[in-house]
Amino acid sequence: MLNEKGQRKTEPVLEIWRARYRDHAGKEHTKHEKTKRAAQRWLDEQTAGLVTGQWADPSAGRATWDEWVSRWMSMQVWAEGTATAATTAVESVPWRSKAIRDVKNADVQTWVTKESERGLAASTIRTRLNYVQMAFRAAVDNQVIARNPASRVKTPRLRKKELAVKILTADQVNAALEVAGEFRPFVAACVFAGLRLGEAAGLQGGDIDRAAGTISVRRQVQGTSIPTTTIVPPKAGSERDVFVPVELIDMLSFSVKQEFLFRTPMGHLFNRNSAGEEWRRIRSLAGLSSDVTIHTLRHTFASNLIASGCDVVTVQRALGHSQPSITLNTYSHLWPSAEDKTRAATTAFMAQVIAI
């Protein structure tokens, strides 16, 4: 090449180094770098990922968060309530339009911190983070990203279980039953059999066995309105026979010939909203606080079993928990500690000695 004076000049030659490899499926991946060292470094990283199982398809990671979670959620077999909770969680993050491979640990931690600062309950934040972590783990398993950026995120501390789990006294339960009216048997099924709202709503006459003294949980009603009401099997592991007093069975026997025991005045099955409306009326008349929900009746049932000396497995089976750990995570503070047992045993022994 000649300059303005017609003299020959030299120019630097730009070298481009191309690194390429094939993944386990035989697909070729290529990247161009300005130096041989950079090209080799990228190639080493990719091949090491293939060997260790931490490889991710570079093109797959370009998908946005919304695009990935839409695909991920379509693969799940979830009940309506679970799907709703998951959707709320994955749509609450600020990186929805960002490529999933570009989401960093700091992004997730900042989101958790801001959710806490705006007053969201620690338990709610943990639930939402759990679904976000599940989505990231699935992305790693499907080789969309190489690492889970949410794996070591710190969450706000939960309140003590004593404050987190509301339990009614005998007087409060009695007050609720006194003002429940026609909804009284529904309340009784929840507080004296530990049924979830949907399980109580799904009870049929054939589920009541007076001779055996049991209520069988075989289905549940899901949905928040009449159009969305559906009848589905209980949560995994929740099918069970609950051993109950004959007095409760007698309280339910008024409608034992009906297909479903409980219906609204319009003849519809109770759903989350309609049952909740009935409970809010009862709660107001009974003078109960606004944090007392229908699920509080189930907690009260469990606390009574524990106070009566029932072990973890017995309570687990009565509640329909799939694992004892779920029961312990919720109610462990209600069981006497080793210190309590030691003190009680020594107190009894000391009383015997002194009395001699």
Protein Blocks (a to p, Z undefined) as FASTA:
>chain_A
ZZfkopacddddddddddddddfkopacddddfbfklmmmmmmmmmmmmmnopaccfklm
mpcfklmmmmmmmmpccdfklmmmmmmmmmmpcklmgcfklpcfklmmmmmmmmmmnopa
fklmmmmmmmmmmmmmmmmmnomafbdfklmcccdddddfklmpccddfklmmmmmmmnm
mmlmmmmmmmmnopafklmmmpcfklpcfknopacdfbdcedjbfklpccddddehiacc
ddddfklmmmmmmmmmpmblbdcfkopacdfklmmmmmmmmmmmnopafklcfklmmmmm
mmmmmmnopafklmmmmnopabfklmmmmmmmmpccfklmmmmmmmmmmmmmmmZZ
